[in-house]
Amino acid sequence: MVREEKSSSRLYAMVVFVLCLAGVSSAVDPFIQNQKLGRGVNIIGYDPLWNSRDQARFKTGYFQMIKEAGLGNVRINLHPFRRVNQGNDFALPASWWETLDWATSNALQSGLMVILDLHEFGAMGTDPETNKPKFLAFWRQVSERFRNAPDNVLFEILNEPSRKLTPEMWNQYFGEALAIIRKTNPTRTVIVGPAGYNSIGQLGELKLPEDDRNIILTVHYYSPMEFTHQGASWAGYKDKVGVEWKGTDAQKSAVERDFAKAQTWAKDRNRPVFLGEFGVYDKAPMESRVRYLAFLAGTVEKLGWSWAYWQFDGDFVLYDIQSDKWVEPVRDALTSRSNPQSK
């Protein structure tokens, strides 16, 4: 497996070199990019492979398996801050780059779109000012390394800006990061969402630059939390279990009203929409999970949005690593419908 992974990294380096010679730089319409994203899944954010490839839960063959399941994108959740220090200008180590190259190259080879998602919402929300140099240094490095990557690689500036990273600060911070990205990636599709954990309710305070049209809006959705996070101790619902989602007219209408707000905001500004996270924690009743996920995915697809389910494994699980098989009711809820974006 180690030989295979090293070979994948070398292959990715060769691909980037060829693209550099070819001078790939033409912009792609963000609505076309969004259509190509289609359905997807969040991957490897909390996989021990970032510490040691020998400990990896996620295997190379899973990329092709994801593609064959009817998914078109992987949102790679990146936690680089623990790997860097101020003493060397926050330079990311070679081992981290090797893992990212392995993931990116294998996803691309499998025909998947790739979203490089800076997932450091915890650190940025706790102390945005102290962590801002790391934030900007990350995008300087990533934008330089991927400057000649194909259009199928997208950048997501930050997952779920929140807490002390206020909407006003977030407009400033993402603007500075975007300026860094545009120096080397003038045509790269970039994903940006509102503060308040990418909440639809915070869209009114998000200020996207009018003169940069190659941006996809992202929002996240886990409402109602007492259903989607039941049994989750970190969310304060440890003792709340057995909550059902029956798909009543009232429940469906609540979802549709929320999505309509985002759709109106996006249409007024001519921006495509990516639902970057949604899901239901494993302790919810399976019939309710299936009902909820099928309704959400189907609803946003009718609106023309793309999406990525949270997440492949770990919790909110789509693939059971221990048993080495799909959680079929969840997979089918997400993918069994005809996909209107593929027509």
N, C-alpha and C positions, 0 to 999 in steps of 0.2 A: 504493500500500500504506500509506503514511503517513497519508493521509486516512482510509482504512478503519480503521486502528488508533486514531486520535484519536476517530473516531466511536464505536468500541466502548467507549472509556473514558468518553465522555460518556453513552452508553447505560447503562453499569454504574452511574454516579453517579445517574442517574434511577431505576434499579431500586431502589437502596438508599434513595433518598428516598421512594419510594412505599411500600416496606416499613416505613419509619420511621413514616409516617402511619398505616399499617394496624396497627401495634403487634404485629407477629408475635413471639410469645414463648412459645407453648406447647411443652412438652417433647415430644420424640419418643423412643419406646422405643429404646434403643441396639441391641437385637437387630434391630429393623426397619431401623434405620440401616445396620447391618452387612449385612443382606440386600440393601439397596439399593446398597451399595458394590459387591457382587459381584466382578467381575473388573476389574482396572485395570492402570495402567502409570505408572511414574515418569517425569516430564518436566522439561525445561528447566533442570535444576540447573546444568549447565555450559555452557549455551548463551550465546554472546556477545551475545545480545539484551539481557542485563542491562547491558552496556556501551553498546551502540548498537543501536537497532531495525533500522538499516540492515544490520547484520551478522547478523541472526537466521537461524538454521538452521530453527527451528520456525516454520511458517507458520500463519496463521489457519485455513485450511481443514483442517488436520490434526485439529482438535478433532472436527469432524463425522466425519472419516474414522475416528478412534478409536472413536467411538460406533457407526458402521456396521460395524466389525470385530467387534462383540459385546462391547466393553468398557464398563464402567459408571462408572469413576472415574479421575481423574488425581490423582496425588500430586505436588504442585508442590514441588520441592526448593528451599528458600530459603537463600541465603548473604548475609545482610544486614550482618554485622559489619564488613566492609571498607568499607561505605558510611557508617559513622557515626563520631563522635568525641565525647569527653567534653565538649568545649567548648560544644556545643549540646544537652546532655542526651541524646546518642545519637539525635537526631531523624533519621528516614529521609528522604532527599531526594525531591523531587516526581517526578523521573524514575523512581525505583525504584517508587514507588506507581503511576505510570502503567502501567508494565510489568505489575505484579501485577494491577491492575484489568483490563487487557486480557486477561490469561490467565484470570482468574476469570470475567469476564463472558462470554467466548467459550465457555468450558467449560460454564457453566450454560446458555447459549443452545443448546448442542448436546445438552443432556440428560444431562450428566455430573455425577456427584458430585465435589466438590473437597475435597482435603485440603491444608491449608496446613502444610507440614512444615518446621520450623526444622531445617536440615540442618548446623548448625555444630558437628558432633561433634568435628571436629579441634581447634578453638580451645577448646571446653569440656573436652575430654579432656586437653589439654596444660596448661591453666592455668585451672581452673574458678573459682577465687576472684577472679582479676583480671577474668575475662570475665562474672562473674555480673551486674554492673550492666547490661551490654549485653543479656544474656539476659532479664532482667526488664523492661528498657526496651522491648525488642522486643515482648513480650507486652502491655505497657500500650498500645502504639500499635496493634498489630494488633487487639486485642480491642475497642478503642474504634472503630476504623474499620469493623469488620465486626459491630458490635453488633446491627444490624438486617438483616444478610444472611440469606438463607433457610437453612433447616435443612440444605440440601444442601451447605453449607460447613462442614467440620470442621477443628478445630485439632489438630495433633500437636505436643506440647510440645518434644520434642527427638529427633532421629534418633540412634540408637546411642550413648547415654551410655556412657562407657568410660574406661579408663586411670585418670588421677588423679581423675576424677569417680567416686568409689567408690559402691557400692550405698547406703551410709548417707547420703552427701552427696546422691545423686540423689533419695532419698526426700524429703529436705528441700527441695531445689531445685525439683523438680516441684510439690511442695505449695505453695510460695510463688507459683510461676507460675500454678497452678490457682486460687489465691485471687484473684489479679489478674484472671484471665479471668472468674471467677464474679461479680465486681462489675458487669460490663457484659453478660455473656453467661451468665446463670444457667441457661439451658436448652441451651446449645451442647453438641453431642457432642464430646468431647475424647478423643484417642488417646494412650495412655501405654504404654511398654514397659519391660522390665527393663534394668539396667545390663549391662556386659559385651557391648556391641554388640547390644543387644536379644536376647541369647542365651536360649534356652529353659533352659539350665542355670543361669541366674541368677534364675529366677522366684521361687525360695524366699525371696529377699531383697527382693522388691518389695512395698511396703506401700501398696496403694490405699486411699483413704478409704472406709470403709463407708457413710458417709452421702451419698456422691456416686455415684449409680447411672448417670449419663449418661457413662460412660467405656467405651471399647473398648480391650481389651488388644491390643498389637501385639508380634509377634516377627519376627525375620529368620532366614533359613535358607540356608546355602551349603555344607552338608556333603555329601560330603567335599570339603574345600578343595582338595586336590591334583587333583581333577577339575574343580570349578567355576571355579577360578582358574588353571588350567594356562596357562602362557605369560605370566602377568601379572607384570611385574617389580616393581610396587609391593607385591605380596603375597608376594614371595619365591619365585615359581614360574616365573621367566623361562625356565629351561632344562628345565622339566618339561612335555613335550607328548606327545600321542598317548595320553593316559590315557582309557580307555573307561568308560562306565557301561552295563552290559549288561542291567540290570534283573533280576539274579538274585534268587532268594528271599532270600538274605542281605542284598543291597543294599536291597531293598524293605523288609525287616523292620527294618533299621536306621533308615530314615526313619520308618516307622510307629511305632516305639518312641519316637522323639524327639517326634513330634507327639502321641502318646498322653500324654506327660508334660504338655505344654502344655494339652491338652484336659482332663485331670483337674484341673489347677490352676484352669482357667477355670470348669469346671462346679462345683467346690467353692465358688467365690466368685460364681457366677452372672454371669459376664462373657463377652461375645462376643469373638471373636478375629479379628484382621486380620493376615494375613501380608504385612507391608509391603514386604519385599524378598525375592526369590529370583531366581536366574538362573545362566547359564553363560557364561563368557567366550568370545569369538568364536573363539579358537584351538583349542577343543575339537573333536573330530570331530562333524560335524553329526548323524549318526545317533544318537550318544550324547546329544547336547544335546536332541534331540527326544524321545528315550525318557525322559530324566530329567524334563524340564519337563512332559510330559504326565502322568507319574506323580505328581509333586508337586502340580500344580494339581488333578488329579482327586481325589487323596487329601484335600486340605484342603477341597475343595468337599463331599465326602461328610460331613465333620465339621461342616459348616455355617459354615466360615470364609469371609471375603472375602480378596482378595489384590490385590497390585500388583506386576507384573513389573519387575525392574531390567534395562534401562531402555529408553526409546523409541529413542534413538539415541546415538551416541558410542562406547560399547563395550557388550558384552552385548546387542548391537543387535537391535532388533525391526523397525525401519524404516530402510532404507538411504537416507539423505538424498542421497547422491551420485547414485544411480540413480533416486531418487524412486519407490521401491516397497517394499512389505513384504518382509521376509525370510520368505517364505511357509512354509517348514517350521517355523520358530519360532512364527509367528502361529498356524498350524493346530494345533500341539502344545498351545498355550494355549487355543484357543477352539473347536476342532472338536467337542468333546464336548457333549452336552446338559447344560445348566447346572441342577443340582438346586435352586439358590437361586431360579431364576426360575419354578419351578412353584408 
